[in-house]
Amino acid sequence: MPLDAAAIGKACGGTLETGDQLCGRELERVRAAMASGSPVTVSCTLKAPLFREVAEESGAEERVAFANIRETAGWSTQAAGAGPKMAALLAAAAEPMPTPASVSFESQGVALVYGRDEVAIEAGRRLSDHLDVTVLLSRPGEVAPPRSGEVPVLKGTVRSATGHLGAFSLRVDDTALPLPSSRRILEFGPSRDGATSTCDIVVDLTGGMPLFPGHALRSGYLRADPRDPAAVERVLFEASHLVGTFDKTRFVDFHAELCAHSRSRITGCTRCLEVCPTGAITPAGDHVAIDPHVCAGCGSCASVCPTGAAAYALPPADTLLRRLRTLLTAYHKAGGRAPVLLVHDEAHGAPLIDALARYGDGLPADVLPFPVNEVTQVGPEAIAAAFAYGAAGMRFLVRARPTHDAAPLARNAARFDGVAQALGYGPASGGAVVALIETDDPDALGRALGAGARGTPAPVPSGFMPDGDVRGVLRFAVSELHHAAPRPVDRVPLDAGAPFGGLAFKTEACTLCHACVGACPTGALADDPDRPRLTFAESACVQCGLCAATCPEDVIGLEPRLDFAAWAAPRRVLKEEEPFDCIACAKPFGTRSTIERIVGRLRDRHWMFAGEAGERRIKALMMCDTCRVSHVLAEGFDPHAAADNRPRTSEDYIRAREA
């Protein structure tokens, strides 16, 4: 394959060494490079195991990175023009990636085989050589009794199930023990509801509805159609090996203090709850809780979380964007123009790209593959940053039948395609610049990439360095998207549910009670400690709706939009009034309009505030909390001192009516 050494050297810097047999007769050159102490990027993934061994021998494991430029760039009908792409891929591969944390599962091998007939009993018998097995039959028909009782067989129907590998808990109704006298048909004794069972592994051979949402992603829950012998064999083989300690990546870092789910028992944001495919996310008071043992790592929660409370960790958002920045910056530096970003995962996308390179035309020279752990993890910050960094289009490669629900990704893609079009990033001939490619066919992938629209890249791409929490990175990326736009506009309307927007505020009806300030999880709404004032920072608003739901006067509405002028402006004053000064100490408290309205409604309209004694009580309402207490004690107010403070009865009302 052709190598454009000039383009690669221009973009990557350092020393470029080429060879024909670096994994064979020229291996000593690799050893020397790794022993030099400098970072090394190897552009061959086929022999990566060999090169890792050499790196380990040289103590260079932390300094070696790998980039596949053969299948992604060199094996293509456009390979002659792929020099900038090769440079970009090599530069991006050298970006360091942190090692994520992990969680552990402990399985003692206690298994429940859940079925309906002899298939479950036979499965339990076979697994009993490896596991501690109990068989549970749901609504069994005419089942022949087992010849021996070495594996317990019970009757029962699972009503609810929670947990994961090593920690399942099930509630079982209609539970009954078998009768030892069973002869031709397995018979059971009296049944009862509400039994509980705990186990490490659940093998579901009922052929009915799965016990868990996203059942294929639940560790320790194995399910097969009992009519499919091959599927049953696969499940039994897998179950027999689920004993011991197992580690799993902690895919999501959760920061409860940033969560906008609820305040004071009023529900606000529910985005993550709506998209989680496995039920790993549950409400937990003012925030949600994410069970890392149940989480399957799709990243949809992080892609829709407006505050950054749920942040994907493989890798973190700022690390992912730094690699994206390096990729696109190196491409432009090497002379590339108008690149299209192809976001894909390793399990599905990489083999498809490999097949297209080996048996088809390969990727176009302007298409930059960008591997991630899960395509569904990509959020709006990455889409905004890609165009700010100079991309002319963005494609997400997903399965024809996705493992994870791609609907949240599709909504983000459609939303930011609209934003990009409004800012002038779209092609003159029309067509989406952000889109999904849903296929398992490499030829279909090639056709989609060839026919896809190329937009208008930023005239001067941004070079901002992403750093900090997810929401901070998102705000910076969106601002840079606008700053670098070919045709910037001040405001772009968005669809309902978007994590950006302003407020429709009824100023006259607001009483400045500041209930909304206490409910706002991001500080978008704020009060002023020195005077009655309510301010709003639109760049911090996540459209969670807590302010609108909390407001007792119903003066707040949500307006989803991207108002770039508002983002750049200082806090906007929504409502401000003159304070009311305490008549005793002159300390400002409350608002003048509120105090005057209260006094006007009570004076001479209630016995406690009528006459000379009432005026003394009126004065108490016009004092700050400290002076009011002193005034009440000094005056000796008695709330029961009315001329007739006896509770009125039915006889009183009848007597008054007759009079």
Secondary structure, DSSP 8 states (H G I E B T S, - for coil): ----HHHHHHHH-S-----S-TTTTTHHHHHHHHHTSS-EEES-STTHHHHHHHHHHHT-GGGEEE---IIIIISSTTGGG-HHHHHHHHHHHTS------EEEEEE--EEEEEESSHHHHHHHHHHTTTSEEEEEESS--S----S--SS-EEEEEEEEEE--TT-EEEEEEEEE-B-TT--SS--B---BS-EEEEESEEEE-S-SS-SSTTGGGSTTEEE--TT-HHHHHHHHHHHHT--EEEEEE--EEE-GGG--SEETTEE---HHHHH-SSS-EEEETTEEEE-TTT-----HHHHH-SSSSEEE-SS-HHHHHHHHHHHHHHHHHTT--S-EEEEEETTTHHHHHHHHHHHS----TTEEEEEES-GGG--HHHHHHHHHTT-SEEEEEE-SS-SS--HHHHHHHHHHHHHHHHTT-S-TT---SEEEEE-S-HHHHHHHHHHS------SS-------SSHHHHHHHHHHHHHHT-SS--SEEE--TT-S-EEEEE-TTT-----HHHHH-SSSSEEE-TTSSEEEE-GGG-----HHHHH-TT--EEEEEEEEHHHHHS--EEEEE--EEE-TTT--EEEEHHHHHHHHHHHTTTSGGGSHHHHHHHHHHHTS-HHHHHHHHHHHT--TT-STT-S---HHHHHHHHH-
